[in-house]
Amino acid sequence: MKRRIFAQAAAATLSATFLIAVEAQNTGATPQKHHKIVIQVSDADPAKWNLALNNAKNLQDDVGAANVDVEIVAYGPGIGMLKLESATGSRIADTMKANVKVIACENTMRGQKLSKDDMLPAISYVPAGVTEIMKKQGEGWAYLRP
């Protein structure tokens, strides 16, 4: 009797699992994977910055903003677009409001004699942009350089 009850319970569990899998397949529902991407911007070109910002938005739109962490790391000539008077400042501000982390390299800032007062509000800072990218890749983050 116990074996029969156990067998019926096992069969019911398998059937339920199969039905859930079939339903997910039929509806296209799959468990969402959480993605992480670090985007490098090291060019002083507003078009490159706009491309990076578009990439970040498109990723969030495609996989869902809750399913992706996005960091944009600026260093070298790319740091200029994080200055207060930059051509892309308003777009960068809007992107940060959408939970994209924008990071400035302090090594580059020192080299260009920039202080945090020169930069857009709400950006983050790291000692070295290239080190930040390397660490993120070591943690399994995808890497993109538009």
Secondary structure as GFF3:
##gff-version 3
##sequence-region A 1 146
A	DSSP	alpha_helix	2	27	.	.	.	ID=ss1
A	DSSP	beta_strand	35	41	.	.	.	ID=ss2
A	DSSP	alpha_helix	46	63	.	.	.	ID=ss3
A	DSSP	three_ten_helix	65	67	.	.	.	ID=ss4
A	DSSP	beta_strand	68	74	.	.	.	ID=ss5
A	DSSP	three_ten_helix	76	82	.	.	.	ID=ss6
A	DSSP	alpha_helix	89	97	.	.	.	ID=ss7
A	DSSP	beta_strand	100	105	.	.	.	ID=ss8
A	DSSP	alpha_helix	106	111	.	.	.	ID=ss9
A	DSSP	three_ten_helix	116	118	.	.	.	ID=ss10
A	DSSP	beta_strand	124	126	.	.	.	ID=ss11
A	DSSP	alpha_helix	129	138	.	.	.	ID=ss12
A	DSSP	beta_strand	142	144	.	.	.	ID=ss13
###
